Amino acid sequence: MSVTTQITSVLNGTIQAVKSIIPLNLEMSKPLLINEPFLQQGIGVLIGMTGDVRGRLIIEGNSDAIGRIGETMFGMMLEGEMLESFAAELGNMIAGNLATQLTVDKIVMDISPPTVLVGETKIYGFKKAIQLPITIEADKTIHIILMIES
């Protein structure tokens, strides 16, 4: 399978995973190609990908966006350590669902435990990445960043 086909499968699987996990109105924007460093400014979760697909998946957004997802899923506002813990679990749910989605295309992907990123963080170690902006309920945005090694 070519790298382009693999990236397309991962991107499509990510979109499906996000739609199936987050129970809110979502609007997917056009994926963007980004260069290093990636500057994360709110709350993020980094998950490593191994197997046929190698790289990293980052889900990031500000506290309001991640908190809104948590409030919808758990019925209460999340703050502080609970919000950070929720971000890790959200990353696990999306990455796990992505790994399941990829089995349809006969792609094996395993995931690492999540690493939570809080505050301003610069991420290096990749040449190019795909950023998928997702608008939640018309006024909050999260970003999915796929750093796939070729």
VEXTI-255465 format. One line per field, with one value per atom (N, C-alpha, C): residue number from 0; atom name; residue in three letters; y, x, z; chain. Coordinates in nm, 4 decimals, always signed. Atoms other than C-alpha are relative to their C-alpha. Example, Ala and Ser with C-alpha at 12.3 -4.5 7.8 and 13.67 -1.06 7.14 Angstrom:
# VEXTI-255465
i	(0 0 0 1 1 1)
at	(N CA C N CA C)
aa	(ALA ALA ALA SER SER SER)
Y	(-0.1190 -0.4500 +0.1200 -0.1190 -0.1060 +0.1090)
X	(+0.0890 +1.2300 +0.0900 -0.0820 +1.3670 -0.0770)
Z	(+0.0000 +0.7800 +0.0000 -0.0060 +0.7140 +0.0730)
ch	(A A A A A A)
//
This chain:
# VEXTI-255465
i	(0 0 0 1 1 1 2 2 2 3 3 3 4 4 4 5 5 5 6 6 6 7 7 7 8 8 8 9 9 9 10 10 10 11 11 11 12 12 12 13 13 13 14 14 14 15 15 15 16 16 16 17 17 17 18 18 18 19 19 19 20 20 20 21 21 21 22 22 22 23 23 23 24 24 24 25 25 25 26 26 26 27 27 27 28 28 28 29 29 29 30 30 30 31 31 31 32 32 32 33 33 33 34 34 34 35 35 35 36 36 36 37 37 37 38 38 38 39 39 39 40 40 40 41 41 41 42 42 42 43 43 43 44 44 44 45 45 45 46 46 46 47 47 47 48 48 48 49 49 49 50 50 50 51 51 51 52 52 52 53 53 53 54 54 54 55 55 55 56 56 56 57 57 57 58 58 58 59 59 59 60 60 60 61 61 61 62 62 62 63 63 63 64 64 64 65 65 65 66 66 66 67 67 67 68 68 68 69 69 69 70 70 70 71 71 71 72 72 72 73 73 73 74 74 74 75 75 75 76 76 76 77 77 77 78 78 78 79 79 79 80 80 80 81 81 81 82 82 82 83 83 83 84 84 84 85 85 85 86 86 86 87 87 87 88 88 88 89 89 89 90 90 90 91 91 91 92 92 92 93 93 93 94 94 94 95 95 95 96 96 96 97 97 97 98 98 98 99 99 99 100 100 100 101 101 101 102 102 102 103 103 103 104 104 104 105 105 105 106 106 106 107 107 107 108 108 108 109 109 109 110 110 110 111 111 111 112 112 112 113 113 113 114 114 114 115 115 115 116 116 116 117 117 117 118 118 118 119 119 119 120 120 120 121 121 121 122 122 122 123 123 123 124 124 124 125 125 125 126 126 126 127 127 127 128 128 128 129 129 129 130 130 130 131 131 131 132 132 132 133 133 133 134 134 134 135 135 135 136 136 136 137 137 137 138 138 138 139 139 139 140 140 140 141 141 141 142 142 142 143 143 143 144 144 144 145 145 145 146 146 146 147 147 147 148 148 148 149 149 149)
at	(N CA C N CA C N CA C N CA C N CA C N CA C N CA C N CA C N CA C N CA C N CA C N CA C N CA C N CA C N CA C N CA C N CA C N CA C N CA C N CA C N CA C N CA C N CA C N CA C N CA C N CA C N CA C N CA C N CA C N CA C N CA C N CA C N CA C N CA C N CA C N CA C N CA C N CA C N CA C N CA C N CA C N CA C N CA C N CA C N CA C N CA C N CA C N CA C N CA C N CA C N CA C N CA C N CA C N CA C N CA C N CA C N CA C N CA C N CA C N CA C N CA C N CA C N CA C N CA C N CA C N CA C N CA C N CA C N CA C N CA C N CA C N CA C N CA C N CA C N CA C N CA C N CA C N CA C N CA C N CA C N CA C N CA C N CA C N CA C N CA C N CA C N CA C N CA C N CA C N CA C N CA C N CA C N CA C N CA C N CA C N CA C N CA C N CA C N CA C N CA C N CA C N CA C N CA C N CA C N CA C N CA C N CA C N CA C N CA C N CA C N CA C N CA C N CA C N CA C N CA C N CA C N CA C N CA C N CA C N CA C N CA C N CA C N CA C N CA C N CA C N CA C N CA C N CA C N CA C N CA C N CA C N CA C N CA C N CA C N CA C N CA C N CA C N CA C N CA C N CA C N CA C N CA C N CA C N CA C N CA C N CA C N CA C N CA C N CA C N CA C)
aa	(MET MET MET SER SER SER VAL VAL VAL THR THR THR THR THR THR GLN GLN GLN ILE ILE ILE THR THR THR SER SER SER VAL VAL VAL LEU LEU LEU ASN ASN ASN GLY GLY GLY THR THR THR ILE ILE ILE GLN GLN GLN ALA ALA ALA VAL VAL VAL LYS LYS LYS SER SER SER ILE ILE ILE ILE ILE ILE PRO PRO PRO LEU LEU LEU ASN ASN ASN LEU LEU LEU GLU GLU GLU MET MET MET SER SER SER LYS LYS LYS PRO PRO PRO LEU LEU LEU LEU LEU LEU ILE ILE ILE ASN ASN ASN GLU GLU GLU PRO PRO PRO PHE PHE PHE LEU LEU LEU GLN GLN GLN GLN GLN GLN GLY GLY GLY ILE ILE ILE GLY GLY GLY VAL VAL VAL LEU LEU LEU ILE ILE ILE GLY GLY GLY MET MET MET THR THR THR GLY GLY GLY ASP ASP ASP VAL VAL VAL ARG ARG ARG GLY GLY GLY ARG ARG ARG LEU LEU LEU ILE ILE ILE ILE ILE ILE GLU GLU GLU GLY GLY GLY ASN ASN ASN SER SER SER ASP ASP ASP ALA ALA ALA ILE ILE ILE GLY GLY GLY ARG ARG ARG ILE ILE ILE GLY GLY GLY GLU GLU GLU THR THR THR MET MET MET PHE PHE PHE GLY GLY GLY MET MET MET MET MET MET LEU LEU LEU GLU GLU GLU GLY GLY GLY GLU GLU GLU MET MET MET LEU LEU LEU GLU GLU GLU SER SER SER PHE PHE PHE ALA ALA ALA ALA ALA ALA GLU GLU GLU LEU LEU LEU GLY GLY GLY ASN ASN ASN MET MET MET ILE ILE ILE ALA ALA ALA GLY GLY GLY ASN ASN ASN LEU LEU LEU ALA ALA ALA THR THR THR GLN GLN GLN LEU LEU LEU THR THR THR VAL VAL VAL ASP ASP ASP LYS LYS LYS ILE ILE ILE VAL VAL VAL MET MET MET ASP ASP ASP ILE ILE ILE SER SER SER PRO PRO PRO PRO PRO PRO THR THR THR VAL VAL VAL LEU LEU LEU VAL VAL VAL GLY GLY GLY GLU GLU GLU THR THR THR LYS LYS LYS ILE ILE ILE TYR TYR TYR GLY GLY GLY PHE PHE PHE LYS LYS LYS LYS LYS LYS ALA ALA ALA ILE ILE ILE GLN GLN GLN LEU LEU LEU PRO PRO PRO ILE ILE ILE THR THR THR ILE ILE ILE GLU GLU GLU ALA ALA ALA ASP ASP ASP LYS LYS LYS THR THR THR ILE ILE ILE HIS HIS HIS ILE ILE ILE ILE ILE ILE LEU LEU LEU MET MET MET ILE ILE ILE GLU GLU GLU SER SER SER)
Y	(-0.1177 +0.0000 +0.1240 -0.1206 +0.3398 +0.0882 -0.0916 +0.6065 +0.0913 -0.0882 +0.8330 -0.0713 +0.0776 +0.5594 -0.0216 +0.0214 +0.4882 +0.1274 -0.1274 +0.8574 +0.0305 -0.0221 +0.8847 -0.0871 +0.0906 +0.5803 +0.0488 -0.0487 +0.7234 +0.1265 -0.1239 +1.0648 -0.0303 +0.0373 +0.9132 -0.0744 +0.0731 +0.6775 +0.0930 -0.0977 +0.9702 +0.0777 -0.0730 +1.1629 -0.0862 +0.0915 +0.8585 -0.0213 +0.0220 +0.8005 +0.1203 -0.1214 +1.1618 +0.0112 -0.0082 +1.1559 -0.1025 +0.1028 +0.8335 +0.0196 -0.0175 +0.9413 +0.1277 -0.1298 +1.3085 +0.0223 -0.0101 +1.3447 +0.1448 -0.1398 +1.7057 +0.0268 -0.0412 +1.8882 +0.0384 -0.0210 +1.8810 +0.0459 -0.0423 +2.0609 -0.0184 +0.0271 +1.9248 +0.1038 -0.0928 +2.1851 -0.0754 +0.0605 +2.1153 -0.0285 +0.0297 +1.9366 +0.0941 -0.0898 +2.1572 -0.0724 +0.0527 +2.0635 +0.0988 -0.0888 +2.2034 -0.0493 +0.0309 +2.2153 +0.0129 -0.0137 +2.1854 +0.1396 +0.0640 +2.3089 +0.0256 -0.0216 +2.2662 +0.0639 -0.0697 +2.5090 -0.0339 +0.0385 +2.3648 +0.0983 -0.1058 +2.6277 -0.0269 +0.0245 +2.4735 -0.1298 +0.1354 +2.1141 -0.0933 +0.0957 +1.8356 -0.1369 +0.1359 +1.4656 -0.0563 +0.0591 +1.2928 -0.1511 +0.1464 +0.9268 -0.0506 +0.0600 +0.7274 -0.1075 +0.1025 +0.5033 -0.0908 +0.0967 +0.1853 -0.1033 +0.1009 -0.1099 +0.0432 -0.0415 -0.0490 +0.1514 -0.1466 +0.3179 +0.0440 -0.0471 +0.4847 +0.1518 -0.1442 +0.8340 +0.0392 -0.0522 +1.0429 +0.0649 -0.0632 +1.1641 +0.0974 -0.0995 +1.4854 +0.0528 -0.0619 +1.6063 +0.1180 -0.1160 +1.9603 +0.1044 -0.1091 +2.2511 +0.0785 -0.0748 +2.5116 -0.0674 +0.0605 +2.4313 +0.0022 -0.0092 +2.5505 -0.1102 +0.1007 +2.3151 -0.1411 +0.1334 +2.0076 -0.0154 +0.0037 +2.0954 -0.0207 +0.0155 +2.1192 -0.1446 +0.1415 +1.7702 -0.0830 +0.0731 +1.6398 +0.0201 -0.0297 +1.8136 -0.0767 +0.0722 +1.6594 -0.1499 +0.1447 +1.3106 -0.0451 +0.0406 +1.3117 +0.0756 -0.0699 +1.5582 +0.0988 -0.0979 +1.7892 +0.0714 -0.0754 +2.0558 -0.0696 +0.0567 +1.9272 +0.1123 -0.1022 +2.1437 -0.0633 +0.0411 +2.1100 -0.1394 +0.1350 +1.7568 -0.0903 +0.0825 +1.6068 +0.0285 -0.0357 +1.7971 -0.0598 +0.0574 +1.6846 -0.1513 +0.1441 +1.3243 -0.0345 +0.0220 +1.3506 +0.0131 -0.0179 +1.4798 -0.1274 +0.1251 +1.1663 -0.1099 +0.1044 +0.9430 +0.0247 -0.0343 +1.1278 -0.0433 +0.0439 +1.0669 -0.1503 +0.1470 +0.6978 -0.0489 +0.0432 +0.6669 +0.0239 -0.0315 +0.8400 -0.0872 +0.0806 +0.6593 -0.1481 +0.1391 +0.3217 -0.0253 +0.0118 +0.3785 +0.0088 -0.0103 +0.4855 -0.1332 +0.1288 +0.1625 -0.1042 +0.0922 -0.0319 +0.0309 -0.0408 +0.1691 -0.0478 +0.0341 +0.0936 -0.1487 +0.1432 -0.2828 -0.0284 +0.0156 -0.2395 +0.0057 -0.0126 -0.1364 -0.0918 +0.0961 -0.4186 +0.0690 -0.0729 -0.1687 -0.0266 +0.0273 -0.2666 +0.1225 -0.1128 +0.0198 -0.0255 +0.0080 -0.0014 +0.1395 -0.1323 +0.2961 -0.0080 -0.0100 +0.4072 +0.0638 -0.0735 +0.5354 +0.1502 -0.1423 +0.9025 +0.0822 -0.1003 +1.1912 +0.1300 -0.1236 +1.5005 +0.1191 -0.1219 +1.8387 +0.1171 -0.1117 +2.1468 +0.1270 -0.1272 +2.5067 +0.0068 -0.0196 +2.6271 -0.1016 +0.1043 +2.3428 +0.0027 +0.0123 +2.3338 -0.1448 +0.1396 +1.9964 -0.0055 +0.0184 +1.9087 -0.1485 +0.1403 +1.5858 -0.0554 +0.0447 +1.5735 +0.0983 -0.0890 +1.7137 +0.0707 -0.0548 +1.7624 -0.0788 +0.0655 +1.6851 +0.0519 -0.0399 +1.7034 +0.0477 -0.0549 +1.9270 +0.0036 +0.0028 +1.8687 +0.0842 -0.0829 +2.1591 -0.0498 +0.0455 +2.0543 +0.1019 -0.0967 +2.3103 -0.0740 +0.0630 +2.2055 +0.1034 -0.0873 +2.3654 +0.1444 -0.1293 +2.6574 +0.0998 -0.1034 +2.8341 -0.0508 +0.0563 +2.5986 -0.0890 +0.0770 +2.4309 -0.0891 +0.0876 +2.1319 -0.0303 +0.0366 +2.0170 -0.1415 +0.1325 +1.6673 +0.0165 -0.0103 +1.6570 -0.1420 +0.1320 +1.3459 +0.0177 -0.0021 +1.3121 -0.1422 +0.1368 +1.0036 -0.0105 +0.0238 +0.8717 -0.0818 +0.0770 +0.7497 -0.1027)
X	(+0.0847 +0.0000 +0.0893 -0.0818 +0.1412 -0.0202 +0.0085 +0.2091 -0.1215 +0.1145 -0.0532 -0.1312 +0.1200 -0.3177 -0.0145 +0.0005 -0.2218 -0.0419 +0.0351 -0.2436 -0.1479 +0.1421 -0.5839 -0.0869 +0.0755 -0.7077 +0.0018 -0.0118 -0.5781 -0.0850 +0.0779 -0.7354 -0.1502 +0.1416 -1.0723 -0.0429 +0.0296 -1.0588 -0.0083 +0.0019 -0.9828 -0.1315 +0.1266 -1.2838 -0.1156 +0.1059 -1.5082 +0.0066 -0.0161 -1.3644 -0.0506 +0.0437 -1.4215 -0.1522 +0.1463 -1.7789 -0.0703 +0.0664 -1.8569 +0.0219 -0.0308 -1.6989 -0.0619 +0.0446 -1.7967 -0.1474 +0.1450 -2.1766 -0.0487 +0.0365 -2.1968 -0.0059 -0.0022 -2.2577 +0.1428 -0.1392 -1.9206 +0.0059 -0.0252 -1.7986 +0.1487 -0.1385 -1.4817 +0.0456 -0.0579 -1.2665 +0.0980 -0.0946 -1.0268 +0.1316 -0.1293 -0.7107 +0.1087 -0.1098 -0.4014 +0.1327 -0.1347 -0.0380 +0.0769 -0.0763 +0.1772 +0.1431 -0.1416 +0.5521 +0.0337 -0.0411 +0.7417 +0.0538 +0.0640 +0.7269 -0.1497 +0.1417 +0.3628 -0.0120 +0.0184 +0.2603 -0.1387 +0.1221 -0.0014 -0.0174 +0.0151 -0.1551 -0.1032 +0.1032 -0.4400 +0.0241 -0.0137 -0.4907 +0.0098 -0.0155 -0.3708 +0.0338 -0.0408 -0.3095 +0.0746 -0.0844 -0.0350 -0.0035 +0.0036 -0.0680 +0.0888 -0.0872 +0.1991 -0.0726 +0.0590 +0.1049 +0.1125 -0.0982 +0.2955 -0.0724 +0.0565 +0.2427 +0.0200 -0.0088 +0.1712 +0.0040 +0.0018 +0.1105 +0.0851 -0.0902 +0.3920 -0.0060 +0.0014 +0.3795 -0.0677 +0.0656 +0.1845 -0.1320 +0.1303 -0.1692 -0.0121 +0.0223 -0.2372 -0.1419 +0.1318 -0.5808 +0.0146 -0.0195 -0.5759 -0.1078 +0.0956 -0.8017 +0.0099 -0.0053 -0.8619 -0.0904 +0.0762 -1.0216 -0.1500 +0.1432 -1.3635 -0.0458 +0.0377 -1.3692 +0.0050 -0.0124 -1.2406 -0.1028 +0.0982 -1.4608 -0.1414 +0.1334 -1.7704 -0.0254 +0.0129 -1.7066 -0.0216 +0.0127 -1.6599 -0.1348 +0.1304 -1.9739 -0.1109 +0.1017 -2.1790 +0.0065 -0.0143 -2.0381 -0.0276 +0.0135 -2.0489 -0.1071 +0.1095 -2.3267 +0.0411 -0.0463 -2.1108 +0.1243 -0.1200 -1.8440 +0.1231 -0.1266 -1.4887 +0.1026 -0.1033 -1.2040 +0.1254 -0.1250 -0.8422 +0.0431 -0.0509 -0.7125 -0.1039 +0.1044 -1.0485 -0.0074 +0.0010 -1.0403 +0.1207 -0.1215 -0.6828 -0.0126 +0.0213 -0.7734 -0.0992 +0.0964 -1.0734 +0.0663 -0.0695 -0.8484 +0.0760 -0.0721 -0.6341 -0.0967 +0.0970 -0.9403 -0.0633 +0.0524 -1.0825 +0.0993 -0.1027 -0.7521 +0.0018 +0.0049 -0.7657 -0.1197 +0.1213 -1.1220 +0.0129 -0.0122 -1.0482 +0.1063 -0.1071 -0.7181 -0.0381 +0.0445 -0.8667 -0.1030 +0.1008 -1.1626 +0.0660 -0.0748 -0.9227 +0.0664 -0.0664 -0.7245 -0.1006 +0.1053 -1.0501 -0.0462 +0.0426 -1.1571 +0.0996 -0.1037 -0.8250 +0.0021 +0.0012 -0.8798 -0.0824 +0.0797 -1.1375 +0.0919 -0.0962 -0.8463 +0.1208 -0.1069 -0.6314 +0.1300 -0.1140 -0.4025 +0.0017 -0.0159 -0.2699 +0.0642 -0.0549 -0.2163 -0.0197 +0.0063 -0.1354 +0.0258 -0.0167 -0.1420 +0.0728 -0.0692 +0.0702 -0.0933 +0.0782 -0.0655 +0.0065 +0.0043 -0.1659 +0.0952 -0.0780 +0.0595 -0.0783 +0.0782 -0.1338 +0.0956 -0.0775 +0.0047 -0.0868 +0.0780 -0.1112 +0.0824 -0.0693 -0.0241 +0.0673 -0.0682 +0.2033 +0.1129 -0.0984 +0.4074 +0.0375 -0.0463 +0.6225 +0.0370 -0.0277 +0.6398 +0.0845 -0.0929 +0.9322 +0.0090 -0.0266 +1.0499 -0.0812 +0.0723 +0.8418 +0.0298 -0.0236 +0.8856 -0.1283 +0.1298 +0.5238 -0.1070 +0.1121 +0.1935 -0.1296 +0.1324 -0.1752 -0.0786 +0.0832 -0.3921 -0.1441 +0.1425 -0.7672 -0.0748 +0.0793 -0.9607 -0.1448 +0.1369 -1.2985 -0.0731 +0.0799 -1.5568 -0.1115 +0.1005 -1.7836 -0.1074 +0.1143 -2.1280 +0.0247 -0.0186 -2.0193 +0.0906 -0.0814 -1.8024 +0.1238 -0.1188 -1.5379 +0.0726 -0.0776 -1.2554 +0.1014 -0.1104 -1.0323 +0.0774 -0.0825 -0.7506 +0.0515 -0.0620 -0.6420 +0.1250 -0.1249 -0.2774 +0.0527 -0.0534 -0.1496 +0.1433 -0.1414 +0.2287 +0.0360 -0.0216 +0.2763 +0.1400 -0.1340 +0.6260 -0.0112 +0.0061 +0.6886 +0.1107)
Z	(+0.0000 +0.0000 +0.0000 +0.0099 -0.0949 +0.1232 -0.1134 +0.1662 -0.0147 +0.0243 +0.0063 +0.0325 -0.0284 +0.0252 +0.1505 -0.1443 +0.3852 +0.0738 -0.0639 +0.4822 -0.0208 +0.0284 +0.3124 +0.0898 -0.0870 +0.5062 +0.1445 -0.1377 +0.8347 +0.0182 -0.0094 +0.7681 -0.0001 +0.0048 +0.6706 +0.1262 -0.1236 +0.9693 +0.1198 -0.1087 +1.1993 -0.0003 +0.0112 +1.0713 +0.0499 -0.0447 +1.1244 +0.1511 -0.1444 +1.4730 +0.0789 -0.0699 +1.5789 -0.0034 +0.0130 +1.4466 +0.0887 -0.0797 +1.6314 +0.1501 -0.1421 +1.9640 +0.0567 -0.0529 +2.0016 -0.0356 +0.0251 +2.0418 -0.0148 +0.0228 +1.9203 -0.1496 +0.1397 +1.5938 -0.0364 +0.0405 +1.4179 -0.1445 +0.1370 +1.1094 -0.0279 +0.0372 +0.9529 -0.1026 +0.0971 +0.7809 -0.0875 +0.0922 +0.4983 +0.0739 -0.0626 +0.6186 -0.0528 +0.0340 +0.6218 +0.0190 -0.0167 +0.5739 +0.0866 -0.0873 +0.8563 +0.0107 -0.0196 +0.9188 +0.1474 -0.1388 +1.2442 +0.0247 -0.1145 +1.5042 -0.0001 -0.0229 +1.5940 +0.1373 -0.1274 +1.8690 +0.0541 -0.0686 +2.1011 +0.1149 -0.0997 +2.3302 +0.1087 -0.1005 +2.5294 +0.0730 -0.0541 +2.6318 -0.1190 +0.1078 +2.4101 +0.0545 -0.0339 +2.4133 -0.1196 +0.1034 +2.2175 +0.0166 -0.0009 +2.1248 -0.1118 +0.0997 +1.9466 -0.0780 +0.0864 +1.6542 -0.0494 +0.0485 +1.5692 -0.0859 +0.0890 +1.3363 -0.1439 +0.1403 +0.9671 -0.0130 -0.0023 +1.0520 +0.1180 -0.1057 +1.2445 +0.0049 -0.0155 +1.3847 +0.1301 -0.1197 +1.6337 -0.0380 +0.0121 +1.6758 +0.1162 -0.1052 +1.8677 -0.0151 -0.0042 +1.9677 +0.0944 -0.0856 +2.0988 -0.0206 +0.0044 +2.1775 +0.1289 -0.1253 +2.4421 +0.1033 -0.1096 +2.7784 -0.0269 +0.0287 +2.6595 -0.0950 +0.0993 +2.3605 +0.0593 -0.0605 +2.5451 +0.1116 -0.1082 +2.8424 -0.0505 +0.0575 +2.6216 -0.0404 +0.0369 +2.4871 +0.1264 -0.1263 +2.8420 +0.0667 -0.0603 +2.9669 -0.0710 +0.0762 +2.6873 +0.0280 -0.0179 +2.7423 +0.1432 -0.1397 +3.1246 +0.0770 -0.0647 +3.2034 +0.1070 -0.0987 +3.4155 -0.0513 +0.0373 +3.3779 +0.0569 -0.0446 +3.4013 +0.0053 -0.0154 +3.5281 +0.0575 -0.0620 +3.6330 -0.0390 +0.0244 +3.6710 -0.0651 +0.0636 +3.5740 -0.1492 +0.1419 +3.2434 -0.0708 +0.0584 +3.1790 -0.0132 +0.0059 +3.2598 -0.1106 +0.1061 +3.0284 -0.1367 +0.1280 +2.7474 -0.0371 +0.0250 +2.7840 -0.0432 +0.0342 +2.7743 -0.1360 +0.1322 +2.4736 -0.1081 +0.0942 +2.2945 -0.0162 +0.0050 +2.3846 -0.0804 +0.0704 +2.2569 -0.1504 +0.1427 +1.9255 -0.0655 +0.0589 +1.8649 -0.0063 +0.0013 +1.9608 -0.1084 +0.1052 +1.7317 -0.1370 +0.1264 +1.4538 -0.0334 +0.0235 +1.4950 -0.0479 +0.0419 +1.4625 -0.1423 +0.1348 +1.1549 -0.1059 +0.0977 +0.9839 -0.0345 +0.0311 +1.0045 -0.1250 +0.1226 +0.7250 -0.1225 +0.1097 +0.4985 +0.0185 -0.0295 +0.6403 +0.0425 -0.0557 +0.8145 +0.1496 -0.1427 +1.1563 +0.0657 -0.0738 +1.3985 +0.1485 -0.1456 +1.7679 +0.0545 -0.0585 +2.0027 +0.1330 -0.1282 +2.2963 +0.1026 -0.1009 +2.6278 -0.0295 +0.0311 +2.6052 +0.0865 -0.0719 +2.7048 -0.0076 -0.0032 +2.8146 -0.0052 +0.0173 +2.7080 +0.0461 -0.0516 +2.9010 -0.0134 +0.0167 +2.8210 -0.1358 +0.1274 +2.5463 -0.0151 +0.0261 +2.3988 -0.1475 +0.1382 +2.0847 -0.0237 +0.0318 +1.9183 -0.1265 +0.1102 +1.6937 -0.0324 +0.0294 +1.5348 -0.1152 +0.1184 +1.2190 -0.1119 +0.1142 +0.8700 -0.0403 +0.0366 +0.7737 +0.0749 -0.0675 +0.9398 -0.0615 +0.0470 +0.8559 +0.1211 -0.1057 +1.0713 -0.0487 +0.0329 +1.0682 +0.1033 -0.0926 +1.2268 +0.0030 -0.0171 +1.3676 +0.0864 -0.0741 +1.4723 +0.0722 -0.0846 +1.7575 +0.0287 -0.0261 +1.7758 -0.0431 +0.0673 +1.5533 +0.0703 -0.0639 +1.8121 +0.0743 -0.0659 +1.9538 -0.0995 +0.0970 +1.7659 +0.0706 -0.0384 +1.8250 -0.1274 +0.1136 +1.6003 +0.0195 +0.0034 +1.5104 -0.0874 +0.0741 +1.4036 -0.0205 +0.0341 +1.2240 -0.0501 +0.0392 +1.2093 -0.0392 +0.0474 +0.9944 -0.0594 +0.0508 +0.9342 -0.1288 +0.1259 +0.5808 -0.0047)
ch	(A A A A A A A A A A A A A A A A A A A A A A A A A A A A A A A A A A A A A A A A A A A A A A A A A A A A A A A A A A A A A A A A A A A A A A A A A A A A A A A A A A A A A A A A A A A A A A A A A A A A A A A A A A A A A A A A A A A A A A A A A A A A A A A A A A A A A A A A A A A A A A A A A A A A A A A A A A A A A A A A A A A A A A A A A A A A A A A A A A A A A A A A A A A A A A A A A A A A A A A A A A A A A A A A A A A A A A A A A A A A A A A A A A A A A A A A A A A A A A A A A A A A A A A A A A A A A A A A A A A A A A A A A A A A A A A A A A A A A A A A A A A A A A A A A A A A A A A A A A A A A A A A A A A A A A A A A A A A A A A A A A A A A A A A A A A A A A A A A A A A A A A A A A A A A A A A A A A A A A A A A A A A A A A A A A A A A A A A A A A A A A A A A A A A A A A A A A A A A A A A A A A A A A A A A A A A A A A A A A A A A A A A A A A A A A A A A A A A A A A A A A A A A A A A A A)
//
